[in-house]
């Protein structure tokens, strides 16, 4: 079974395009959780940290409850490191 076919926590169909564009097959390390205000929320399966991406290439981390724009390399390092 392709687990990427599952629906997110909000019952919607996952949008993998922003993450696939950034990391290709590395998507297997993430779960799509939900989308809000044009931002897709992906949770790393090991660290449980969120990587937030939009369809125009924006990358965000949630810092003190606020989405802050950051560079992709920095965001990926924060999210993927345990």
Rosetta blueprint (number, residue, H / E / L):
1 X L
2 X L
3 X H
4 X H
5 X H
6 X L
7 X E
8 X L
9 X L
10 X L
11 X L
12 X L
13 X E
14 X L
15 X L
16 X L
17 X H
18 X H
19 X H
20 X H
21 X H
22 X H
23 X H
24 X H
25 X H
26 X H
27 X H
28 X H
29 X H
30 X E
31 X E
32 X E
33 X E
34 X E
35 X E
36 X E
37 X L
38 X L
39 X E
40 X E
41 X E
42 X E
43 X E
44 X E
45 X L
46 X L
47 X L
48 X L
49 X L
50 X E
51 X E
52 X E
53 X E
54 X E
55 X L
56 X L
57 X L
58 X L
59 X E
60 X E
61 X E
62 X E
63 X E
64 X L
65 X L
66 X E
67 X E
68 X E
69 X E
70 X L
71 X L
72 X H
73 X H
74 X H
75 X H
76 X H
77 X H
78 X H
79 X H
80 X H
81 X L
82 X L
